[in-house]
Amino acid sequence: MSVNLSKGQRVNLDKSITMALIGLGWDTNKYSGGYDFDLDASAFLLGKNEKVLKDEDFIFYNNLTAYNGAVTHTGDNLTGDGDGDDEVIIIDFRKIPQEIHKIAVTVTIHDAAFRRQNFGQVSNAYVRVARMINETDTDGQEVLRFNLMEDFSIETALVVCEIYRHGNDWKFNAVGAGYQNGLKTLCQNYGVNV
C-alpha cells in the first residue's frame, strides 16, 4: 500500500528497501509556444555540507551513474509522452558510500528561457518511490507518492524530494521547492562546477 505525502512531510523508508525506483512523471498543459517540453530529472549526491563531493556526484542525462551503480538515471525522455513515469532514477542503498548523506532529486525544463516555458505550464507532476526486488524490476512496488499540487508560475527548476540519512535509516522529504534560472541555479546551489 502506497502512502501519499504532502509538501514538507518526512517519512522513514522501510529498512527492508535495499533498492528503490524513483519515478517522476508529469503532463504538459495545452501550450502553443511552438516547442515541445523536455523535462529532465537529475540527482545530486551530497555530503554533510549539502554540496557534491565532486562534479561526478551530479547524475543526469549526460552522467547516468555514480559509485558503481549506487545511483543510476535510466535515460532522458525528450517528450514526456505516455502514461506512467517519464524519467526514472534507481538507488541501490547498499552501494551508497558513507560520505553521501543526502540525495536531492530535481526536475528542470531544458532550454526553458529560450522556449519561454516554466512549471506553470506543467500539470500532474509527481514523484514516487517503489521498492525493487532486484535489478531487473522495472516497475517496483510503490510505497510513497508525492503529488506536486503547487502552481509554479515562473520557476524552471524544482527540488522535488530529498532522500537522506538519519542515523542508520534513510528518510524521504517531500520538498517541492521551485527556483528560477533552471539547472544552472541548482548546480550552483549544490556546488557543481558549471
Secondary structure, DSSP 8 states (H G I E B T S, - for coil): --EEE-TT-EEE--TT-SEEEEEEEEEE----SSS---EEEEEEEE-TTSSBSSGGGEEBTTB-EETTTTEEE----SS--SSS-SEEEEEEGGG--TT--EEEEEEEETTHHHHT--GGGEEEEEEEEEE-SSTT-SS-EEEEEEE--S--SS-SEEEEEEEEEETTEEEEEEEEEEESSHHHHHHHHTT---
